Amino acid sequence: MGPALLSFDVFGTLIDTPAGTAATFRSILTDSGAAHIDPDPFWSHWEERNIAHYREPYRSYKEICRLSLEETLRHFGVAGDGRLIQRYFEAFPRFALYPDVAPALETLGRDHRLAVVSNIDDDLLGVTPLGREFDLVCTAEKARGYKPDGTLFRHLIERAGVGLEKILHSGQSQFTDMVGGKPLGLTVAWINRRGLALHPSVPRPDFVFSGLDPLVAMLGAGQRAR
């Protein structure tokens, strides 16, 4: 028998975060007098600082994002204001799903319970256009902790209503989804949309997919419904 509960990371797995945030970070750099800086490495450094702060005593995602922006501005030698991160939060209602997500979740939801597991504040997830309800919603705010140290995944496991072996988690981040989930014994599918190489420090995922369609094919989802 296969998994009973399918859990998903949200941002970068279901939501096209790079496309949704590119203009925001470009505007932050422009208004900080640093329009010459490439926003891609700037955003990547900001994300790395977020992950570092996830392992510290709990603070809200919004507070972590502000602190990480201040650190990233300093790292790039920019005299900017961390409060500009508010533009990022204001972009959440305009985020879009990857094209494969809605049909895949519709199919998978016929035979499985679906959950989301996200390093996020409840209000930000609430305004994110996911396009459907989920059977279980696990956020960093609810768990009072994040994925990398396992706090958020333990929150999922405790509320799953099924055994650990019946949960399949899918996520895009090596350094949160796999680093946080695999040591707890979770089965993890890496949704590697960008074709990245696996870092040698990261536990190997059980599966590697370029999107959600191969996950649907693997599970043979929807066959019983038809």
C-alpha positions as CSV (number, residue, x, y, z in Angstrom):
1,M,0.0,0.0,0.0
2,G,1.2,3.5,-0.8
3,P,1.1,6.7,1.2
4,A,-2.2,7.9,2.8
5,L,-1.1,11.5,3.4
6,L,0.8,13.6,0.8
7,S,2.4,16.7,2.3
8,F,3.8,19.6,0.2
9,D,6.2,22.4,0.7
10,V,4.4,25.6,-0.6
11,F,6.8,28.2,-1.9
12,G,9.0,27.0,-4.7
13,T,7.1,23.7,-4.9
14,L,3.5,24.7,-5.5
15,I,4.0,28.5,-5.8
16,D,6.4,29.9,-8.5
17,T,8.2,32.0,-5.9
18,P,11.2,33.2,-8.1
19,A,8.8,34.6,-10.7
20,G,6.6,36.2,-8.0
21,T,9.4,37.9,-6.1
22,A,11.8,39.0,-8.9
23,A,10.1,42.4,-9.3
24,T,9.9,42.9,-5.6
25,F,13.6,42.4,-4.9
26,R,14.5,44.5,-7.9
27,S,12.4,47.4,-6.5
28,I,14.0,47.0,-3.1
29,L,17.5,47.3,-4.6
30,T,16.4,50.2,-6.8
31,D,15.0,52.2,-3.9
32,S,18.1,51.4,-1.9
33,G,20.2,53.1,-4.6
34,A,21.6,49.7,-5.8
35,A,19.8,49.1,-9.1
36,H,23.2,47.9,-10.5
37,I,23.1,44.8,-8.3
38,D,21.8,41.6,-9.8
39,P,18.6,40.7,-7.8
40,D,19.1,36.9,-8.2
41,P,22.3,36.5,-6.0
42,F,20.8,39.1,-3.7
43,W,17.7,37.1,-3.3
44,S,19.7,33.8,-2.9
45,H,21.8,35.3,-0.1
46,W,18.7,36.6,1.6
47,E,17.2,33.1,1.4
48,E,20.3,31.6,2.9
49,R,20.1,34.0,5.8
50,N,16.5,33.0,6.4
51,I,17.4,29.4,6.6
52,A,20.2,30.2,9.1
53,H,17.7,32.0,11.3
54,Y,15.2,29.1,11.1
55,R,17.5,27.2,13.5
56,E,17.5,29.9,16.1
57,P,14.8,30.3,18.9
58,Y,11.5,30.9,17.3
59,R,10.5,34.3,15.8
60,S,8.0,35.0,13.2
61,Y,8.7,34.5,9.5
62,K,8.1,38.2,8.9
63,E,10.7,39.2,11.5
64,I,13.2,36.7,10.1
65,C,12.7,38.1,6.6
66,R,13.3,41.7,7.8
67,L,16.4,40.7,9.7
68,S,17.7,38.7,6.7
69,L,17.1,41.7,4.4
70,E,19.1,44.0,6.7
71,E,22.0,41.4,6.8
72,T,21.9,41.0,3.0
73,L,21.9,44.7,2.3
74,R,25.0,45.0,4.5
75,H,26.6,42.0,2.8
76,F,26.2,43.7,-0.6
77,G,27.4,47.1,0.8
78,V,24.0,48.7,0.4
79,A,22.7,51.3,2.8
80,G,19.0,50.3,2.7
81,D,16.1,49.8,5.1
82,G,15.0,46.4,6.3
83,R,11.5,47.6,6.5
84,L,11.3,47.5,2.7
85,I,10.7,43.8,3.1
86,Q,7.0,44.8,3.5
87,R,6.9,44.9,-0.3
88,Y,7.6,41.2,-0.4
89,F,4.7,40.5,2.0
90,E,2.4,42.6,-0.1
91,A,3.2,40.4,-3.2
92,F,1.8,37.2,-1.6
93,P,-1.8,37.7,-2.9
94,R,-0.3,38.0,-6.5
95,F,1.7,34.8,-6.4
96,A,0.8,32.1,-9.0
97,L,0.9,28.3,-8.9
98,Y,3.2,26.5,-11.2
99,P,1.0,25.2,-14.2
100,D,1.2,21.6,-13.2
101,V,0.0,22.1,-9.6
102,A,-3.7,22.5,-9.7
103,P,-4.4,19.5,-12.0
104,A,-1.9,17.4,-10.0
105,L,-3.4,18.2,-6.7
106,E,-6.9,17.6,-8.0
107,T,-5.9,14.1,-9.1
108,L,-3.9,13.3,-6.0
109,G,-6.7,14.5,-3.8
110,R,-9.0,11.8,-5.1
111,D,-7.1,9.0,-3.3
112,H,-5.0,10.8,-0.7
113,R,-5.3,13.3,2.1
114,L,-3.3,16.4,1.2
115,A,-1.3,18.6,3.6
116,V,0.9,21.7,3.3
117,V,4.0,22.2,5.4
118,S,5.4,25.7,5.2
119,N,8.0,27.9,6.9
120,I,5.5,30.8,7.0
121,D,3.2,32.9,9.2
122,D,-0.4,32.0,9.1
123,D,-1.6,35.3,7.7
124,L,0.8,35.2,4.7
125,L,-0.3,31.6,3.9
126,G,-3.9,32.7,4.2
127,V,-3.5,35.3,1.4
128,T,-1.5,33.0,-0.9
129,P,-3.7,31.8,-3.8
130,L,-3.4,28.1,-3.4
131,G,-6.7,27.4,-5.2
132,R,-8.0,24.7,-2.9
133,E,-8.5,23.6,0.7
134,F,-6.1,21.1,2.3
135,D,-6.8,18.4,4.8
136,L,-4.0,19.5,7.1
137,V,-2.2,22.9,7.3
138,C,1.1,23.0,9.1
139,T,2.9,26.3,9.4
140,A,6.0,27.5,11.3
141,E,3.7,29.8,13.3
142,K,1.5,26.9,14.4
143,A,4.5,24.7,15.2
144,R,6.6,27.6,16.8
145,G,9.5,26.4,14.7
146,Y,10.8,25.6,11.3
147,K,11.7,22.7,9.0
148,P,15.5,22.5,9.2
149,D,15.7,21.3,12.8
150,G,12.6,19.1,12.4
151,T,10.2,21.1,14.6
152,L,7.7,21.7,11.8
153,F,7.9,18.2,10.5
154,R,7.3,16.8,14.0
155,H,4.2,19.0,14.1
156,L,3.1,17.3,10.9
157,I,3.8,13.8,12.1
158,E,1.9,14.3,15.4
159,R,-1.2,15.6,13.5
160,A,-1.1,13.3,10.4
161,G,-3.4,10.7,11.8
162,V,-1.4,8.0,10.1
163,G,1.9,6.3,10.8
164,L,5.2,7.9,9.6
165,E,5.5,5.3,6.9
166,K,2.2,6.5,5.4
167,I,3.4,10.0,4.8
168,L,5.1,11.2,1.6
169,H,6.5,14.7,1.7
170,S,7.4,16.6,-1.5
171,G,9.5,19.8,-1.4
172,Q,11.9,21.9,-3.3
173,S,14.5,22.9,-0.7
174,Q,17.4,20.7,0.0
175,F,18.3,22.6,3.1
176,T,14.9,22.6,4.7
177,D,12.8,19.8,3.3
178,M,15.5,17.1,3.1
179,V,17.7,18.2,6.0
180,G,14.6,18.6,8.2
181,G,12.6,15.6,7.1
182,K,14.9,12.7,6.3
183,P,16.5,12.4,9.8
184,L,13.0,11.9,11.2
185,G,12.4,9.0,8.9
186,L,10.1,10.8,6.5
187,T,9.9,9.6,2.9
188,V,10.8,12.7,0.8
189,A,10.4,13.5,-2.9
190,W,12.7,16.3,-4.0
191,I,10.8,18.5,-6.5
192,N,13.8,19.8,-8.3
193,R,12.3,22.2,-10.8
194,R,15.6,24.1,-11.4
195,G,17.7,21.0,-12.0
196,L,20.1,21.7,-9.1
197,A,22.8,19.3,-8.0
198,L,22.4,17.7,-4.6
199,H,24.7,19.3,-2.0
200,P,27.0,16.6,-0.5
201,S,25.9,17.5,3.0
202,V,22.2,16.9,2.3
203,P,20.6,13.5,3.0
204,R,19.5,11.8,-0.3
205,P,15.8,12.1,-1.1
206,D,13.8,8.9,-1.8
207,F,12.7,10.3,-5.2
208,V,13.7,13.2,-7.4
209,F,11.1,14.7,-9.7
210,S,11.2,17.7,-12.1
211,G,7.6,18.7,-11.1
212,L,4.4,17.2,-9.8
213,D,3.4,15.2,-12.9
214,P,5.9,12.5,-12.3
215,L,4.7,12.2,-8.7
216,V,1.1,11.6,-10.0
217,A,2.4,9.0,-12.5
218,M,4.4,7.2,-9.7
219,L,1.4,7.0,-7.4
220,G,-1.0,6.0,-10.2
221,A,-3.3,8.5,-8.6
222,G,-6.9,8.7,-9.7
223,Q,-7.0,5.2,-11.1
224,R,-9.5,4.0,-8.5
225,A,-11.7,7.0,-9.1
226,R,-12.0,6.2,-12.8
